[in-house]
Amino acid sequence: MAARSNRREFLRSTLAAAGAALAVPTLIPRSALGGAGTVAPSERIVLGAIGIGGRGSYVLGCFLHEPDVQFVAICDVKAGRRQAVKQMADAKYGTPNCAMYRDLREFLTRSDVDAVLIATGPNWHAAASILAAQAGKDVYCEKPCTKDIASSLALAKTFRRTGRVFQAGTQRRSLPNFTFAIELARHGKLGKLQTVHAHPGGLGTEMSGWADPEPEPAKEEADWDLYLGPAAWRPFSRRLLGNGGGFEKGGGMVGGGCLEWGSHCVDLCQWAADADGTAPVEYWPEKGQLHARYATGVKLVMRNDGWLPLGSCPVRFEGDTGWVETADNGDLVASSDTLLVGKGAKIGGYPADFHVRDFLDCVKSRGQTRANADVACWSHIACHAANIALFLNRKVRFDPQRTEFVGDEEANRFRSEALREPWRI
């Protein structure tokens, strides 16, 4: 009887305690639920970054403005940059938790990182993007994204195979003045499209060079071997170390011929010409310009001069009944004002916020970004093929289906370059 009474008392007390617990509300922070302008942890995208200097700091700032981003780690070969980004992130969150890495291979083993911002020098863009995708990360990569035709194809193949999301940092694809002009060209408002014009940002073939040797710093201060990465070895140079944006942009070239602005402007022309999945079939230098022709007959002209005063990165689209031109000041000029009806509000400059938001939305939906890996592949191939014509100073013919130059052994040797051990793409 005593045992039975003890059991009754135990059950009675247990139920009473449970009732009391249910009666008292559990206090859960608003930040955990996504209230008060915050986003619930389950909806946040955990972000890391590789190689963050001037441009990278700006783009990272655009990411940090988004409420559904949680930045957790910086990887950079330079100690000063690691510390600067850590301070930026820790100040944002009010914690000392931003982790620092020197070697991207160690950084990419983090299973909690969903996406990576890559803003290294162009020498690393393709290889780092491919390594990140293979590690299961989505990638936002600054331009130019590749150094040659082979790495362009490898980039696209990797992201198709892995199913990861890729966004090239060609943010003008997300700006209203450029998209409005492109829609005029694509929807026949200019008549049958005849010629698309791109600003190449220079048409030189200057090489990155080989500076006089200097004593190497300690690896923790600046890891020269990792900075070179896939590029051919050369002795340490503070000039080259401090010029990451101008080192090995395309085929070893500093300016990369038409690759610098070309990865923006030629990219926009590709879209306007409905050529996102292909490239021109002929390329030739002509009177200080580079010309190309698509299989459709549309002509691509890459020129530095003769633009309207509309700012940097200009493009112009010409049809048989009209034309439109626009650039970074946000204005549009057309052959007829009626073409510009409905153009929307002007946004000057070239902010990356819209492009970053497109990337984040696609990370969540698993959709294709505006500048996905296939788009980037073909716009870069167009630039690389044009560079080869410029370097050879003659016409070359390219087969987009076979991704090689037609009957041109000399040109085909420039489709790829050897990578320094142990790097592969």
Number of C-alpha atoms within 10 A of each C-alpha: 6 7 8 9 10 11 12 12 11 12 12 11 12 12 11 12 12 10 11 11 11 10 9 8 8 8 6 8 9 13 13 12 14 17 11 8 9 15 20 15 15 10 13 19 21 17 23 27 29 28 28 25 23 12 14 20 18 14 23 25 15 17 21 18 11 17 15 19 18 20 26 18 23 27 27 27 24 22 17 14 21 25 16 15 25 22 15 16 24 17 12 12 13 9 10 11 13 20 18 20 20 22 15 19 14 10 21 23 12 14 10 13 22 18 26 25 25 30 29 25 24 24 26 26 24 26 23 27 27 23 18 24 25 17 18 20 27 28 29 25 26 22 27 27 33 29 29 25 26 19 23 24 19 18 25 20 16 18 22 15 10 15 16 22 26 32 28 26 26 24 21 25 22 20 21 18 24 23 17 18 27 25 14 22 28 18 12 14 17 24 16 16 25 19 20 28 23 28 28 28 23 18 25 15 19 12 17 18 13 12 13 11 11 10 9 15 12 9 14 13 15 20 21 22 16 17 21 21 19 22 20 13 14 14 14 20 16 16 10 19 18 11 11 21 22 20 24 24 28 29 25 20 20 23 25 30 27 31 33 24 24 29 28 28 30 29 27 28 25 24 20 23 23 14 19 19 14 21 26 28 20 23 27 22 22 15 7 12 17 25 22 26 19 18 14 13 13 17 20 25 24 27 22 18 9 7 18 13 11 17 15 16 20 25 29 28 26 23 19 13 14 19 24 23 23 26 26 21 18 18 18 21 17 18 14 13 9 8 18 16 8 8 14 10 10 13 14 15 14 18 17 22 18 17 25 22 16 19 28 24 14 18 22 12 10 14 16 18 21 20 25 20 27 21 22 30 29 25 29 31 27 29 32 28 30 28 28 25 22 25 16 14 13 12 17 24 20 22 15 17 8 8 16 19 21 15 11 12 10 12 19 18 12 18 21 14 17 10 15 13 11 7 13 11 15
